[in-house]
Amino acid sequence: MRSPDQRAAPTAEDHLKWLVELQRFGMHPGLARVHALLAAIGTPQRTFDVVLVAGTNGKGSTASVLSACLRAAGRRTGLFISPHLRRFGERATVDGVETADAEMAAVVALVRPHAERLGASFFEVVTAVCALVFKRAGVKVAVMEVGMGGRLDATNAFEPVLSIITGVALDHMAVLGEDVVTIAGEKAGILRHGVPALTAARGRALRTIEDEATRLGAPLTVLGSGLSVAVTRSSWNGLELSITGLVDEADTVLRVTTPLVGRHQADNVALAVAGAVMLRVPREAVSAGVAAARWPGRLERLPYQGRHVVLDGAHNTQAAGALAAALAELEPDCHVLVLGTSADKDHDGLLPPLLGVARHIVVTRSRLSPRATEPERLAALVAAARAGSGGRVQVDEPVTIAADPATALATAVRLTPVAGTIVVAGSLFLVGEVRSLVLQETGEEAERWQ
């Protein structure tokens, strides 16, 4: 038997388990720890250019399209996203390839002693780990999706060559603030003096971002003012867009085709295209990148047992409205909505747009997320939302309760005729688990808090 000072060295699995378990300790806003952590591991973020992408919704789509454009131009590109759907390596991809578990574990092992000494949070460690992954892979430019807010998010420890803020709406209000002006101020924290910026914000949120850009001297391009986008075709195959006002040739039109579905994606693609042009990506590469970009789990339609399953991670009011609008245009006769949410979400805002998207609602919960709303409570919230709709929702079928995603999917298939459509929404954690079931893939079994 080994003595206490002869314990076996941690394995790769041990290091990844340690990182996953950090999620339980929550978030700690502030940049001091992540700055110290990055310094302790050799400031890897200084070895590549950085684009920061913040916003309430659409930041992942924007980041994904922009990274595809950069790859199409031959630049070795890293993409940082959060959360992942089913595999941790999705959080750091290099030229479109997920980081392997072995590489991730090796980097976590390097970062862990410093993180433990500094008391770094899960997201701070993940940010540092992915920066080191990018450095080791020889990345030249990294597109970083901001986790929450902007000003105090760990990604804001990086110095961007371009800042992008998508639309701003109400979400994470307990952390970011109770109104769009306050939330927009947090998002505007990614702006820098003299560094160009793009935004699709509107109204009071836009005015807040414009004021901060002016104060900092950050050149700001606003979608809808100079830069514009028009949808010329929308279908389940994606969008055809016409974009004008790009900085290289302001009077010409760039026509692109994207497989991303839903008219709300037009703004995100336009921001990515404008960002790529600002980064001197040739237009041919821009068009190729836009056509190649994929963003799983966002209005993604997959075949399953003779039905269509539409996966969408809509988890706040704005995203739920965008999903409902897209379905009204593309699939107005959906049969079942499989719904699961996180307990801390604004159900009063999230549920009403979703109530009428399908004839029947099956409520369930993510199997791996301790944050998930219990199905019985979610069923009661749906019933209350229906009662408060003033008769606008005509669906009278009772809500069906399913204990887990597999049971919910089987129930939805039973309730849906061949060639009919099932929609899964309310939580990216739920979407990731159902996606694995539909594709018959094996995902990670770790708990999901963040």
C-alpha positions as CSV (number, residue, x, y, z in Angstrom):
1,M,0.0,0.0,0.0
2,R,1.3,3.5,-0.9
3,S,1.9,5.9,1.9
4,P,0.2,9.4,1.6
5,D,3.2,10.9,0.0
6,Q,3.3,8.0,-2.6
7,R,-0.1,8.6,-4.2
8,A,-0.3,7.9,-7.9
9,A,0.0,11.0,-10.1
10,P,-3.3,12.3,-11.5
11,T,-4.4,10.7,-14.8
12,A,-5.7,12.6,-17.8
13,E,-9.2,11.5,-16.7
14,D,-8.5,12.9,-13.2
15,H,-7.6,16.3,-14.7
16,L,-10.7,16.6,-16.8
17,K,-12.9,15.4,-13.9
18,W,-11.3,18.1,-11.7
19,L,-12.2,20.8,-14.3
20,V,-15.8,19.6,-14.7
21,E,-16.3,19.6,-10.9
22,L,-15.2,23.3,-10.8
23,Q,-18.6,24.1,-12.4
24,R,-20.3,23.5,-9.0
25,F,-18.6,26.5,-7.5
26,G,-20.2,28.9,-9.9
27,M,-19.0,32.1,-11.4
28,H,-16.9,34.9,-9.9
29,P,-17.0,38.0,-12.0
30,G,-13.8,40.0,-12.3
31,L,-10.6,39.9,-14.3
32,A,-7.9,39.9,-11.7
33,R,-7.7,36.1,-11.3
34,V,-7.8,35.3,-15.1
35,H,-5.1,37.9,-15.7
36,A,-3.0,36.3,-13.1
37,L,-3.7,32.8,-14.4
38,L,-2.8,33.8,-18.0
39,A,0.4,35.4,-16.8
40,A,1.3,32.2,-14.8
41,I,1.0,30.1,-18.0
42,G,3.0,32.4,-20.2
43,T,0.3,34.8,-21.6
44,P,-0.6,32.5,-24.5
45,Q,-3.2,35.0,-25.7
46,R,-0.5,37.3,-26.9
47,T,0.7,34.8,-29.5
48,F,-2.4,35.3,-31.8
49,D,-4.8,38.0,-32.8
50,V,-8.2,38.0,-31.0
51,V,-11.7,38.8,-32.1
52,L,-14.2,39.2,-29.2
53,V,-17.9,38.5,-29.9
54,A,-20.4,39.5,-27.3
55,G,-24.2,39.8,-27.3
56,T,-27.4,38.3,-25.9
57,N,-28.2,36.0,-28.9
58,G,-26.4,35.2,-32.1
59,K,-22.8,35.6,-30.8
60,G,-22.1,31.9,-31.4
61,S,-23.5,32.0,-34.9
62,T,-21.5,35.2,-35.7
63,A,-18.3,33.7,-34.3
64,S,-18.7,30.4,-36.2
65,V,-19.3,32.2,-39.5
66,L,-16.4,34.6,-39.0
67,S,-14.0,31.8,-38.1
68,A,-15.1,29.9,-41.2
69,C,-14.3,32.9,-43.4
70,L,-10.9,33.2,-41.8
71,R,-10.2,29.5,-42.4
72,A,-11.3,29.9,-46.0
73,A,-8.6,32.6,-46.4
74,G,-6.0,30.2,-45.3
75,R,-5.5,31.6,-41.8
76,R,-5.0,29.1,-39.0
77,T,-8.0,29.9,-36.9
78,G,-9.2,29.0,-33.4
79,L,-12.8,29.2,-32.3
80,F,-13.8,29.4,-28.7
81,I,-17.4,28.8,-27.7
82,S,-19.5,28.1,-24.7
83,P,-21.3,26.0,-23.7
84,H,-20.5,22.9,-25.7
85,L,-23.3,20.6,-26.9
86,R,-21.9,17.2,-26.1
87,R,-18.1,17.1,-26.0
88,F,-15.8,19.4,-24.2
89,G,-13.4,19.7,-27.1
90,E,-16.1,21.7,-29.0
91,R,-15.2,24.7,-26.9
92,A,-11.8,25.0,-28.6
93,T,-11.6,24.1,-32.3
94,V,-8.6,24.7,-34.6
95,D,-9.4,25.0,-38.3
96,G,-12.8,23.5,-37.5
97,V,-11.4,20.4,-35.7
98,E,-12.4,19.8,-32.0
99,T,-9.6,19.5,-29.5
100,A,-9.0,15.9,-28.6
101,D,-9.5,14.7,-25.0
102,A,-5.8,13.8,-24.7
103,E,-4.7,17.3,-25.7
104,M,-7.3,19.0,-23.5
105,A,-6.2,16.9,-20.5
106,A,-2.6,17.6,-21.1
107,V,-3.2,21.4,-21.1
108,V,-5.5,21.2,-18.1
109,A,-2.7,19.4,-16.3
110,L,-0.4,22.4,-17.1
111,V,-2.9,25.0,-16.0
112,R,-4.3,23.2,-12.9
113,P,-1.6,24.0,-10.3
114,H,-1.8,27.7,-11.1
115,A,-5.6,27.7,-11.1
116,E,-5.7,26.0,-7.7
117,R,-3.3,28.4,-6.2
118,L,-5.3,31.4,-7.5
119,G,-8.7,30.0,-6.8
120,A,-9.8,30.4,-10.4
121,S,-13.4,29.6,-11.5
122,F,-14.4,27.0,-14.1
123,F,-14.9,29.5,-16.9
124,E,-11.6,31.3,-16.1
125,V,-9.8,28.0,-16.2
126,V,-11.5,27.0,-19.5
127,T,-10.6,30.4,-21.0
128,A,-6.9,30.0,-20.1
129,V,-6.8,26.3,-21.2
130,C,-8.3,27.1,-24.6
131,A,-5.8,30.0,-25.0
132,L,-3.0,27.6,-24.4
133,V,-4.5,25.0,-26.7
134,F,-4.5,27.7,-29.4
135,K,-0.9,28.7,-28.8
136,R,0.3,25.1,-28.9
137,A,-1.6,24.6,-32.2
138,G,0.0,27.6,-33.8
139,V,-3.3,29.5,-34.2
140,K,-2.9,32.9,-35.9
141,V,-6.3,34.4,-35.1
142,A,-8.8,33.3,-32.5
143,V,-12.5,34.2,-32.5
144,M,-13.7,34.2,-28.9
145,E,-17.3,34.0,-28.0
146,V,-17.8,36.0,-24.8
147,G,-19.4,33.9,-22.0
148,M,-21.7,36.4,-20.3
149,G,-21.8,40.1,-20.4
150,G,-18.4,41.4,-21.5
151,R,-16.9,43.9,-19.1
152,L,-16.1,41.3,-16.4
153,D,-16.1,38.1,-18.5
154,A,-12.9,36.1,-18.5
155,T,-12.5,36.5,-22.3
156,N,-12.2,40.3,-21.7
157,A,-8.7,39.7,-20.4
158,F,-7.7,39.3,-24.1
159,E,-6.9,42.4,-26.2
160,P,-8.9,42.3,-29.4
161,V,-8.1,43.5,-32.9
162,L,-11.9,43.6,-33.5
163,S,-14.9,43.7,-31.2
164,I,-18.4,42.6,-32.2
165,I,-21.6,43.0,-30.2
166,T,-24.7,41.3,-31.7
167,G,-28.2,42.1,-30.5
168,V,-28.8,43.0,-26.9
169,A,-31.9,41.8,-25.0
170,L,-32.9,40.7,-21.5
171,D,-31.0,37.6,-20.2
172,H,-28.9,36.7,-17.2
173,M,-30.5,39.7,-15.5
174,A,-29.5,38.6,-12.0
175,V,-25.9,39.1,-13.0
176,L,-25.9,41.7,-15.8
177,G,-28.8,44.0,-14.8
178,E,-32.5,44.4,-15.0
179,D,-32.8,46.5,-18.2
180,V,-31.2,46.6,-21.7
181,V,-29.3,49.8,-21.0
182,T,-27.4,48.2,-18.1
183,I,-26.9,45.0,-20.0
184,A,-25.6,46.9,-23.1
185,G,-23.2,48.7,-20.9
186,E,-21.8,45.3,-19.7
187,K,-21.5,44.2,-23.4
188,A,-19.7,47.4,-24.3
189,G,-17.0,46.5,-21.9
190,I,-15.2,44.6,-24.8
191,L,-14.7,47.8,-26.7
192,R,-11.1,49.3,-26.8
193,H,-9.6,52.6,-27.7
194,G,-8.9,52.7,-31.4
195,V,-10.0,49.2,-32.1
196,P,-12.8,48.8,-34.7
197,A,-16.1,47.5,-33.6
198,L,-19.4,46.2,-35.1
199,T,-22.8,45.9,-33.6
200,A,-26.4,44.9,-34.5
201,A,-27.8,46.5,-31.3
202,R,-30.8,48.7,-31.7
203,G,-32.7,51.3,-29.7
204,R,-31.5,52.2,-26.2
205,A,-29.0,49.4,-26.2
206,L,-27.4,50.9,-29.4
207,R,-27.2,54.4,-27.9
208,T,-25.4,53.0,-24.8
209,I,-22.9,51.2,-27.0
210,E,-22.4,54.2,-29.3
211,D,-21.8,56.4,-26.2
212,E,-19.1,54.1,-24.9
213,A,-17.5,53.8,-28.4
214,T,-17.3,57.5,-28.6
215,R,-15.9,57.9,-25.1
216,L,-13.2,55.3,-26.0
217,G,-12.5,56.4,-29.5
218,A,-13.5,53.0,-30.9
219,P,-14.6,53.2,-34.6
220,L,-18.1,51.7,-34.6
221,T,-20.0,50.3,-37.5
222,V,-23.7,49.8,-36.9
223,L,-25.8,47.3,-38.8
224,G,-28.7,49.2,-40.3
225,S,-26.7,52.4,-40.6
226,G,-24.4,52.2,-43.6
227,L,-23.9,48.5,-43.3
228,S,-27.1,46.7,-44.3
229,V,-28.4,43.2,-45.1
230,A,-31.4,41.9,-47.0
231,V,-32.8,38.4,-47.1
232,T,-33.6,37.3,-50.7
233,R,-34.5,33.7,-49.9
234,S,-35.3,31.8,-46.8
235,S,-35.9,28.0,-46.5
236,W,-34.8,25.0,-44.6
237,N,-31.7,24.9,-46.9
238,G,-30.6,28.3,-45.4
239,L,-30.6,31.9,-46.5
240,E,-29.5,33.9,-49.5
241,L,-28.4,37.4,-48.4
242,S,-27.4,40.7,-50.0
243,I,-25.0,42.7,-47.9
244,T,-24.1,46.3,-48.7
245,G,-21.9,49.0,-47.0
246,L,-18.8,46.8,-46.5
247,V,-15.6,48.8,-45.8
248,D,-13.7,47.6,-48.8
249,E,-16.3,48.6,-51.5
250,A,-19.1,50.5,-49.9
251,D,-21.2,50.9,-53.1
252,T,-21.2,47.2,-54.1
253,V,-23.3,44.3,-53.1
254,L,-22.0,41.0,-51.7
255,R,-24.3,38.1,-52.2
256,V,-23.8,35.1,-50.0
257,T,-25.5,31.8,-49.2
258,T,-25.5,30.3,-45.8
259,P,-26.9,27.0,-44.5
260,L,-28.0,28.8,-41.3
261,V,-31.7,28.8,-41.0
262,G,-34.0,31.6,-39.9
263,R,-34.2,35.2,-41.0
264,H,-32.8,36.3,-37.6
265,Q,-29.5,34.8,-38.7
266,A,-29.2,37.5,-41.4
267,D,-27.8,40.0,-38.9
268,N,-25.3,37.5,-37.5
269,V,-24.0,36.6,-40.9
270,A,-23.8,40.2,-41.9
271,L,-21.7,41.0,-38.8
272,A,-19.4,38.1,-39.5
273,V,-19.0,39.1,-43.1
274,A,-18.3,42.7,-42.2
275,G,-15.8,41.6,-39.6
276,A,-14.0,39.3,-42.1
277,V,-13.7,42.2,-44.6
278,M,-12.3,44.4,-41.9
279,L,-9.7,41.7,-41.2
280,R,-8.8,41.8,-44.9
281,V,-10.3,38.5,-45.9
282,P,-10.8,38.5,-49.7
283,R,-14.5,38.4,-50.8
284,E,-14.1,35.0,-52.5
285,A,-13.0,33.5,-49.2
286,V,-15.8,35.3,-47.4
287,S,-18.4,33.8,-49.7
288,A,-16.8,30.3,-49.3
289,G,-16.6,30.6,-45.5
290,V,-20.2,31.7,-45.2
291,A,-21.3,28.8,-47.3
292,A,-19.3,26.3,-45.3
293,A,-20.2,27.5,-41.7
294,R,-22.3,25.2,-39.6
295,W,-23.8,25.9,-36.2
296,P,-25.4,22.7,-34.7
297,G,-28.4,22.9,-32.4
298,R,-29.7,26.2,-33.8
299,L,-32.7,25.6,-36.1
300,E,-31.0,22.4,-37.1
301,R,-33.4,19.9,-38.8
302,L,-32.5,16.2,-38.7
303,P,-34.3,13.1,-39.9
304,Y,-35.4,10.6,-37.3
305,Q,-37.6,7.6,-37.6
306,G,-39.4,9.0,-40.6
307,R,-40.0,12.4,-38.9
308,H,-38.2,15.7,-38.8
309,V,-36.6,16.8,-35.5
310,V,-35.8,20.5,-35.3
311,L,-33.3,21.4,-32.6
312,D,-32.9,24.9,-31.3
313,G,-31.3,26.1,-28.1
314,A,-33.7,29.1,-27.6
315,H,-33.6,29.8,-23.9
316,N,-34.7,33.4,-23.6
317,T,-37.5,35.7,-24.8
318,Q,-35.7,37.0,-27.9
319,A,-34.5,33.6,-29.0
320,A,-37.9,32.0,-28.4
321,G,-39.5,34.7,-30.5
322,A,-37.0,34.1,-33.3
323,L,-37.7,30.4,-33.2
324,A,-41.4,30.9,-33.3
325,A,-41.1,33.3,-36.3
326,A,-38.9,30.9,-38.2
327,L,-41.3,28.0,-37.6
328,A,-44.3,30.1,-38.6
329,E,-42.6,30.7,-42.0
330,L,-41.0,27.4,-42.6
331,E,-43.0,24.7,-40.7
332,P,-46.3,26.2,-39.4
333,D,-47.8,22.7,-38.7
334,C,-45.4,21.2,-36.1
335,H,-46.8,18.3,-34.1
336,V,-44.8,18.2,-30.9
337,L,-42.7,20.6,-28.9
338,V,-40.3,18.9,-26.5
339,L,-39.5,21.5,-23.9
340,G,-36.9,21.7,-21.2
341,T,-35.4,24.7,-19.4
342,S,-33.0,25.8,-16.8
343,A,-34.7,26.7,-13.5
344,D,-33.1,30.1,-13.3
345,K,-34.6,31.3,-16.7
346,D,-37.3,33.9,-17.1
347,H,-40.2,31.6,-17.9
348,D,-42.6,34.5,-18.1
349,G,-40.7,35.7,-21.1
350,L,-39.5,32.4,-22.6
351,L,-42.7,30.4,-22.6
352,P,-45.4,32.6,-24.4
353,P,-43.6,32.7,-27.8
354,L,-43.3,28.9,-27.7
355,L,-46.8,27.9,-26.7
356,G,-48.3,28.0,-30.2
357,V,-45.5,26.4,-32.2
358,A,-46.8,22.8,-31.9
359,R,-50.1,21.0,-31.2
360,H,-48.7,19.1,-28.2
361,I,-46.1,19.9,-25.6
362,V,-43.9,17.3,-23.9
363,V,-41.9,18.7,-21.0
364,T,-38.8,17.1,-19.8
365,R,-35.4,17.9,-18.3
366,S,-31.8,17.6,-19.2
367,R,-30.5,14.4,-17.7
368,L,-27.0,15.9,-17.0
369,S,-27.9,19.4,-15.8
370,P,-28.6,19.9,-12.1
371,R,-29.9,23.4,-13.1
372,A,-32.8,21.9,-15.1
373,T,-36.4,22.7,-14.2
374,E,-38.2,19.6,-12.9
375,P,-40.8,18.5,-15.5
376,E,-43.7,18.7,-13.1
377,R,-42.9,22.3,-12.3
378,L,-42.4,23.1,-16.0
379,A,-45.7,21.6,-16.8
380,A,-47.4,23.9,-14.3
381,L,-45.5,26.9,-15.7
382,V,-46.7,26.0,-19.2
383,A,-50.3,25.6,-18.0
384,A,-50.1,29.0,-16.2
385,A,-48.7,30.6,-19.4
386,R,-51.5,29.2,-21.5
387,A,-54.1,30.4,-19.0
388,G,-52.5,33.9,-19.1
389,S,-52.5,34.0,-22.9
390,G,-56.0,35.5,-23.0
391,G,-57.2,32.8,-25.4
392,R,-54.5,33.5,-28.0
393,V,-53.2,29.9,-27.6
394,Q,-55.8,27.5,-29.0
395,V,-54.0,24.3,-28.2
396,D,-56.0,22.4,-25.6
397,E,-54.1,19.1,-25.3
398,P,-52.7,18.4,-21.9
399,V,-49.0,18.8,-21.3
400,T,-47.2,15.4,-21.3
401,I,-44.5,14.9,-18.7
402,A,-41.4,12.8,-19.6
403,A,-38.8,12.0,-17.0
404,D,-35.8,12.3,-19.4
405,P,-34.8,13.2,-23.0
406,A,-35.0,9.6,-24.3
407,T,-38.5,9.2,-23.0
408,A,-39.5,12.6,-24.3
409,L,-38.2,11.8,-27.8
410,A,-39.9,8.4,-27.9
411,T,-43.2,10.1,-26.7
412,A,-42.8,12.8,-29.4
413,V,-42.3,10.2,-32.1
414,R,-45.4,8.3,-31.0
415,L,-47.5,11.6,-31.1
416,T,-46.1,12.6,-34.5
417,P,-47.2,11.1,-37.8
418,V,-44.6,10.0,-40.4
419,A,-43.2,13.0,-42.2
420,G,-44.3,15.2,-39.3
421,T,-42.1,17.6,-37.3
422,I,-40.9,17.6,-33.7
423,V,-39.3,20.7,-32.2
424,V,-36.9,20.5,-29.3
425,A,-36.1,23.8,-27.5
426,G,-35.6,25.6,-24.2
427,S,-32.1,24.6,-23.3
428,L,-28.8,23.9,-25.1
429,F,-28.1,21.2,-22.5
430,L,-31.4,19.5,-23.5
431,V,-30.7,20.0,-27.2
432,G,-27.3,18.5,-26.9
433,E,-28.6,15.3,-25.3
434,V,-31.5,14.9,-27.8
435,R,-29.1,15.5,-30.7
436,S,-26.9,12.6,-29.5
437,L,-30.0,10.4,-29.4
438,V,-31.1,11.4,-32.9
439,L,-27.7,10.9,-34.3
440,Q,-27.0,7.8,-32.2
441,E,-23.8,9.4,-30.9
442,T,-22.1,9.0,-27.6
443,G,-21.6,12.2,-25.6
444,E,-19.9,13.0,-22.4
445,E,-21.7,11.9,-19.2
446,A,-20.4,14.7,-17.0
447,E,-22.7,17.1,-15.1
448,R,-23.5,20.3,-17.0
449,W,-23.7,23.5,-14.9
450,Q,-22.1,26.0,-17.4
